[in-house]
Amino acid sequence: MRRLLLIANPAASGFTGALHRQVTESAAAAYDVVPVWPTSAAETRNV
């Protein structure tokens, strides 16, 4: 199965935990999803 790195944008006000779970569950049907929820923009650049 192909892997998908799902990186949440911590600055996106509409991307809540519930939406993150929904996207992860939808993608999991076709991918091995590796979700990452960075705490800052700097951390996102290092992922």
Backbone atoms as SQL, in Angstrom:
CREATE TABLE atoms (id INTEGER PRIMARY KEY, chain TEXT, resi INTEGER, resn TEXT, atom TEXT, x REAL, y REAL, z REAL);
INSERT INTO atoms VALUES
  (1, 'A', 1, 'MET', 'N', 0.849, -1.177, 0.000),
  (2, 'A', 1, 'MET', 'CA', 0.000, 0.000, 0.000),
  (3, 'A', 1, 'MET', 'C', 0.893, 1.238, 0.000),
  (4, 'A', 2, 'ARG', 'N', 0.506, 2.244, -0.760),
  (5, 'A', 2, 'ARG', 'CA', 1.280, 3.487, -0.811),
  (6, 'A', 2, 'ARG', 'C', 1.058, 4.295, 0.457),
  (7, 'A', 3, 'ARG', 'N', 2.082, 5.065, 0.827),
  (8, 'A', 3, 'ARG', 'CA', 2.008, 5.886, 2.036),
  (9, 'A', 3, 'ARG', 'C', 1.694, 7.321, 1.664),
  (10, 'A', 4, 'LEU', 'N', 0.996, 8.010, 2.534),
  (11, 'A', 4, 'LEU', 'CA', 0.628, 9.407, 2.347),
  (12, 'A', 4, 'LEU', 'C', 0.990, 10.164, 3.617),
  (13, 'A', 5, 'LEU', 'N', 1.827, 11.183, 3.487),
  (14, 'A', 5, 'LEU', 'CA', 2.164, 12.040, 4.621),
  (15, 'A', 5, 'LEU', 'C', 1.183, 13.201, 4.619),
  (16, 'A', 6, 'LEU', 'N', 0.323, 13.259, 5.604),
  (17, 'A', 6, 'LEU', 'CA', -0.697, 14.297, 5.719),
  (18, 'A', 6, 'LEU', 'C', -0.231, 15.303, 6.761),
  (19, 'A', 7, 'ILE', 'N', 0.104, 16.506, 6.297),
  (20, 'A', 7, 'ILE', 'CA', 0.603, 17.550, 7.193),
  (21, 'A', 7, 'ILE', 'C', -0.484, 18.595, 7.373),
  (22, 'A', 8, 'ALA', 'N', -0.948, 18.754, 8.599),
  (23, 'A', 8, 'ALA', 'CA', -1.956, 19.760, 8.905),
  (24, 'A', 8, 'ALA', 'C', -1.295, 21.128, 8.986),
  (25, 'A', 9, 'ASN', 'N', -2.011, 22.141, 8.549),
  (26, 'A', 9, 'ASN', 'CA', -1.511, 23.513, 8.612),
  (27, 'A', 9, 'ASN', 'C', -1.972, 24.125, 9.931),
  (28, 'A', 10, 'PRO', 'N', -1.053, 24.377, 10.867),
  (29, 'A', 10, 'PRO', 'CA', -1.461, 24.910, 12.172),
  (30, 'A', 10, 'PRO', 'C', -2.056, 26.311, 12.083),
  (31, 'A', 11, 'ALA', 'N', -1.834, 27.019, 10.977),
  (32, 'A', 11, 'ALA', 'CA', -2.363, 28.376, 10.820),
  (33, 'A', 11, 'ALA', 'C', -3.746, 28.388, 10.177),
  (34, 'A', 12, 'ALA', 'N', -4.211, 27.260, 9.693),
  (35, 'A', 12, 'ALA', 'CA', -5.509, 27.206, 9.020),
  (36, 'A', 12, 'ALA', 'C', -6.619, 27.135, 10.065),
  (37, 'A', 13, 'SER', 'N', -7.340, 28.215, 10.226),
  (38, 'A', 13, 'SER', 'CA', -8.350, 28.281, 11.279),
  (39, 'A', 13, 'SER', 'C', -9.504, 27.312, 11.049),
  (40, 'A', 14, 'GLY', 'N', -9.782, 26.949, 9.795),
  (41, 'A', 14, 'GLY', 'CA', -10.898, 26.055, 9.521),
  (42, 'A', 14, 'GLY', 'C', -10.533, 24.585, 9.569),
  (43, 'A', 15, 'PHE', 'N', -9.247, 24.274, 9.702),
  (44, 'A', 15, 'PHE', 'CA', -8.816, 22.878, 9.697),
  (45, 'A', 15, 'PHE', 'C', -8.758, 22.383, 11.128),
  (46, 'A', 16, 'THR', 'N', -9.903, 21.992, 11.639),
  (47, 'A', 16, 'THR', 'CA', -10.026, 21.565, 13.034),
  (48, 'A', 16, 'THR', 'C', -9.624, 20.111, 13.205),
  (49, 'A', 17, 'GLY', 'N', -9.571, 19.675, 14.427),
  (50, 'A', 17, 'GLY', 'CA', -9.259, 18.282, 14.712),
  (51, 'A', 17, 'GLY', 'C', -10.258, 17.333, 14.074),
  (52, 'A', 18, 'ALA', 'N', -11.540, 17.712, 14.075),
  (53, 'A', 18, 'ALA', 'CA', -12.569, 16.858, 13.479),
  (54, 'A', 18, 'ALA', 'C', -12.362, 16.729, 11.979),
  (55, 'A', 19, 'LEU', 'N', -12.045, 17.823, 11.309),
  (56, 'A', 19, 'LEU', 'CA', -11.810, 17.771, 9.865),
  (57, 'A', 19, 'LEU', 'C', -10.548, 16.964, 9.562),
  (58, 'A', 20, 'HIS', 'N', -9.533, 17.114, 10.400),
  (59, 'A', 20, 'HIS', 'CA', -8.296, 16.345, 10.227),
  (60, 'A', 20, 'HIS', 'C', -8.592, 14.848, 10.303),
  (61, 'A', 21, 'ARG', 'N', -9.392, 14.435, 11.268),
  (62, 'A', 21, 'ARG', 'CA', -9.772, 13.022, 11.402),
  (63, 'A', 21, 'ARG', 'C', -10.569, 12.551, 10.186),
  (64, 'A', 22, 'GLN', 'N', -11.467, 13.394, 9.688),
  (65, 'A', 22, 'GLN', 'CA', -12.282, 13.031, 8.531),
  (66, 'A', 22, 'GLN', 'C', -11.409, 12.828, 7.293),
  (67, 'A', 23, 'VAL', 'N', -10.472, 13.730, 7.063),
  (68, 'A', 23, 'VAL', 'CA', -9.568, 13.613, 5.917),
  (69, 'A', 23, 'VAL', 'C', -8.697, 12.367, 6.065),
  (70, 'A', 24, 'THR', 'N', -8.190, 12.135, 7.269),
  (71, 'A', 24, 'THR', 'CA', -7.349, 10.962, 7.518),
  (72, 'A', 24, 'THR', 'C', -8.121, 9.672, 7.256),
  (73, 'A', 25, 'GLU', 'N', -9.345, 9.592, 7.749),
  (74, 'A', 25, 'GLU', 'CA', -10.158, 8.391, 7.545),
  (75, 'A', 25, 'GLU', 'C', -10.470, 8.173, 6.066),
  (76, 'A', 26, 'SER', 'N', -10.773, 9.237, 5.341),
  (77, 'A', 26, 'SER', 'CA', -11.078, 9.114, 3.910),
  (78, 'A', 26, 'SER', 'C', -9.869, 8.615, 3.132),
  (79, 'A', 27, 'ALA', 'N', -8.711, 9.171, 3.422),
  (80, 'A', 27, 'ALA', 'CA', -7.492, 8.789, 2.706),
  (81, 'A', 27, 'ALA', 'C', -7.034, 7.385, 3.081),
  (82, 'A', 28, 'ALA', 'N', -7.373, 6.936, 4.279),
  (83, 'A', 28, 'ALA', 'CA', -6.924, 5.623, 4.756),
  (84, 'A', 28, 'ALA', 'C', -7.498, 4.470, 3.938),
  (85, 'A', 29, 'ALA', 'N', -8.546, 4.733, 3.179),
  (86, 'A', 29, 'ALA', 'CA', -9.113, 3.681, 2.336),
  (87, 'A', 29, 'ALA', 'C', -8.148, 3.284, 1.219),
  (88, 'A', 30, 'ALA', 'N', -7.315, 4.229, 0.777),
  (89, 'A', 30, 'ALA', 'CA', -6.407, 3.963, -0.345),
  (90, 'A', 30, 'ALA', 'C', -4.931, 4.073, 0.017),
  (91, 'A', 31, 'TYR', 'N', -4.620, 4.657, 1.179),
  (92, 'A', 31, 'TYR', 'CA', -3.231, 4.915, 1.550),
  (93, 'A', 31, 'TYR', 'C', -2.968, 4.504, 2.993),
  (94, 'A', 32, 'ASP', 'N', -1.708, 4.245, 3.277),
  (95, 'A', 32, 'ASP', 'CA', -1.240, 4.109, 4.651),
  (96, 'A', 32, 'ASP', 'C', -0.932, 5.535, 5.091),
  (97, 'A', 33, 'VAL', 'N', -1.829, 6.153, 5.836),
  (98, 'A', 33, 'VAL', 'CA', -1.732, 7.573, 6.171),
  (99, 'A', 33, 'VAL', 'C', -0.841, 7.783, 7.389),
  (100, 'A', 34, 'VAL', 'N', 0.100, 8.718, 7.250),
  (101, 'A', 34, 'VAL', 'CA', 0.965, 9.127, 8.351),
  (102, 'A', 34, 'VAL', 'C', 0.609, 10.583, 8.657),
  (103, 'A', 35, 'PRO', 'N', -0.278, 10.821, 9.633),
  (104, 'A', 35, 'PRO', 'CA', -0.676, 12.192, 9.928),
  (105, 'A', 35, 'PRO', 'C', 0.342, 12.901, 10.821),
  (106, 'A', 36, 'VAL', 'N', 0.578, 14.169, 10.516),
  (107, 'A', 36, 'VAL', 'CA', 1.489, 15.002, 11.303),
  (108, 'A', 36, 'VAL', 'C', 0.756, 16.306, 11.602),
  (109, 'A', 37, 'TRP', 'N', 0.778, 16.727, 12.847),
  (110, 'A', 37, 'TRP', 'CA', 0.112, 17.962, 13.248),
  (111, 'A', 37, 'TRP', 'C', 1.166, 18.875, 13.883),
  (112, 'A', 38, 'PRO', 'N', 1.913, 19.635, 13.058),
  (113, 'A', 38, 'PRO', 'CA', 2.962, 20.511, 13.590),
  (114, 'A', 38, 'PRO', 'C', 2.368, 21.583, 14.510),
  (115, 'A', 39, 'THR', 'N', 3.165, 22.031, 15.441),
  (116, 'A', 39, 'THR', 'CA', 2.701, 23.061, 16.370),
  (117, 'A', 39, 'THR', 'C', 3.088, 24.465, 15.938),
  (118, 'A', 40, 'SER', 'N', 3.926, 24.576, 14.904),
  (119, 'A', 40, 'SER', 'CA', 4.339, 25.898, 14.420),
  (120, 'A', 40, 'SER', 'C', 4.753, 25.797, 12.957),
  (121, 'A', 41, 'ALA', 'N', 4.852, 26.947, 12.302),
  (122, 'A', 41, 'ALA', 'CA', 5.307, 26.980, 10.908),
  (123, 'A', 41, 'ALA', 'C', 6.748, 26.484, 10.803),
  (124, 'A', 42, 'ALA', 'N', 7.569, 26.810, 11.780),
  (125, 'A', 42, 'ALA', 'CA', 8.967, 26.367, 11.769),
  (126, 'A', 42, 'ALA', 'C', 9.047, 24.839, 11.818),
  (127, 'A', 43, 'GLU', 'N', 8.221, 24.231, 12.629),
  (128, 'A', 43, 'GLU', 'CA', 8.215, 22.775, 12.723),
  (129, 'A', 43, 'GLU', 'C', 7.744, 22.155, 11.403),
  (130, 'A', 44, 'THR', 'N', 6.813, 22.799, 10.723),
  (131, 'A', 44, 'THR', 'CA', 6.320, 22.307, 9.437),
  (132, 'A', 44, 'THR', 'C', 7.439, 22.259, 8.415),
  (133, 'A', 45, 'ARG', 'N', 8.295, 23.254, 8.408),
  (134, 'A', 45, 'ARG', 'CA', 9.409, 23.286, 7.457),
  (135, 'A', 45, 'ARG', 'C', 10.379, 22.131, 7.692),
  (136, 'A', 46, 'ASN', 'N', 10.447, 21.618, 8.902),
  (137, 'A', 46, 'ASN', 'CA', 11.377, 20.534, 9.229),
  (138, 'A', 46, 'ASN', 'C', 10.796, 19.147, 8.998),
  (139, 'A', 47, 'VAL', 'N', 9.523, 19.066, 8.695),
  (140, 'A', 47, 'VAL', 'CA', 8.887, 17.765, 8.450),
  (141, 'A', 47, 'VAL', 'C', 9.259, 17.367, 7.080);
